[in-house]
Structure formats: structure tokens, C-alpha cells
């Protein structure tokens, strides 16, 4: 289903940002003191950056709902991705 694909792509991009942040922080502080990479950029962080609710991010990532066109644009900007990266076109 398209909504599951889009949700998976949103999650992949969000986790990639978390891994990047983790890698940057790990150069400055001991890795054992850091939150795990998947917790470096949370659904709440993405919601803040895309001006939506964390519960919406959860629904999109789980494939329950497809974000609207305007929201997809906000998500793409927040994730540093192209819209086509999220929708697979």
C-alpha cells in the first residue's frame, strides 16, 4: 500500500537524521553517555519541525494515514528530502 511506503520513507529519513546527529555528538562526547541514534531525532522533533502533532507523525510512520500534499512538503523540508524521495516517484 502506498501509505505504508510513504510512512516507511518518512521513518527512514527521520532515523537517518538521528544517526547523523549521533555520529556528530559521538565525536565530542563518549558514546556511552548518548541516547541511542534512533532517539536523537524523535517523532516529536519531526512534528515540531514540520508544524504538526507527534501523534500524526506516528500515524504516518505506521502507515495508518497518508499525509496531505501540503504536509508532505513540510515533512520533506524538515527532513531535508525531496518530495519525490518520500512518495517514491
C-alpha positions as CSV (number, residue, x, y, z in Angstrom):
1,X,0.0,0.0,0.0
2,X,1.2,3.5,-0.8
3,X,0.5,4.8,2.7
4,X,2.8,2.2,4.2
5,X,5.5,3.0,1.7
6,X,5.3,6.7,2.4
7,X,5.3,6.1,6.2
8,X,8.4,3.9,5.9
9,X,10.2,6.5,3.9
10,X,9.3,9.2,6.5
11,X,10.7,7.0,9.2
12,X,13.8,6.1,7.3
13,X,14.6,9.8,6.7
14,X,13.9,10.6,10.4
15,X,16.2,7.8,11.6
16,X,18.9,8.9,9.2
17,X,18.9,12.3,10.8
18,X,19.1,10.7,14.2
19,X,22.1,8.6,13.1
20,X,23.8,11.7,11.7
21,X,23.3,13.7,14.9
22,X,24.5,10.7,17.0
23,X,27.7,10.5,14.9
24,X,28.3,14.2,15.2
25,X,27.8,14.1,19.0
26,X,29.9,10.9,19.4
27,X,32.9,12.9,18.2
28,X,32.5,15.3,21.1
29,X,31.3,13.1,24.0
30,X,31.7,9.5,24.9
31,X,29.1,7.4,23.0
32,X,28.1,5.6,26.2
33,X,26.6,8.9,27.5
34,X,24.5,9.5,24.4
35,X,20.9,8.5,23.7
36,X,20.7,5.8,21.0
37,X,20.8,7.0,17.4
38,X,17.0,6.4,17.0
39,X,16.3,8.7,19.9
40,X,18.4,11.6,18.5
41,X,15.6,12.9,16.2
42,X,12.3,11.7,17.6
43,X,8.7,11.9,16.1
44,X,8.2,14.9,18.4
45,X,11.2,16.6,16.9
46,X,9.9,16.0,13.4
47,X,6.5,17.2,14.4
48,X,7.9,20.4,15.8
49,X,10.0,21.0,12.6
50,X,7.1,20.2,10.3
51,X,4.5,22.1,12.4
52,X,2.2,19.1,13.1
53,X,1.4,16.8,16.1
54,X,3.7,13.9,17.1
55,X,0.6,11.7,17.0
56,X,0.3,12.5,13.3
57,X,3.9,11.5,12.7
58,X,3.2,8.2,14.5
59,X,0.1,7.5,12.3
60,X,2.1,8.3,9.1
61,X,5.1,6.2,10.0
62,X,2.8,3.3,10.9
63,X,1.1,3.5,7.6
64,X,-2.3,4.2,9.0
65,X,-2.7,7.6,7.3
66,X,-1.2,9.4,4.3
67,X,-0.1,13.0,5.0
68,X,-1.8,15.6,2.8
69,X,0.2,17.3,0.0
70,X,1.0,20.4,1.9
71,X,2.1,18.4,4.9
72,X,4.3,16.2,2.7
73,X,6.0,19.4,1.6
74,X,6.6,20.4,5.2
75,X,7.9,17.0,6.1
76,X,10.2,16.9,3.1
77,X,11.7,20.3,4.1
78,X,12.0,19.2,7.8
79,X,13.8,16.0,6.7
80,X,16.0,17.6,4.1
81,X,14.5,15.4,1.4
82,X,12.8,15.9,-1.9
83,X,9.0,15.3,-2.1
84,X,9.8,12.5,-4.6
85,X,12.0,10.8,-2.0
86,X,9.0,10.4,0.3
87,X,6.4,9.4,-2.3
88,X,8.7,7.2,-4.4
89,X,8.3,9.0,-7.7
